[in-house]
Amino acid sequence: FVSSPSKKKHTTYILHVDMDCFFASVALLSRPDLPSTTPVAICHGSGSSGSNAELSTCNYAARSLGVRKGMWLATARRLCPGLV
């Protein structure tokens, strides 16, 4: 006995989620005093001035001003003085 291949149609869905921006948006939740259009960056690193900190992510407001993940915080602050 040989069975025939299934004739069921399968639908494929692709979901793209920008988790980088999600983390920056979550950071804004703890600052309800800031509007959602505030440029925000999340960074990690060392140094009291933050000059040695590298950006892990940033929101779209910061990206529109040239800020990118992987950038040094000092460079990001020069591009976007209002960066939070």
Secondary structure by P-SEA (a helix, b strand, c coil): cccccccbbbbbbbbbbaaaaaaaaaaaccccccccccbbbbbbbbcccccccccccccaaaaaacccccccaaaaaaaccccc
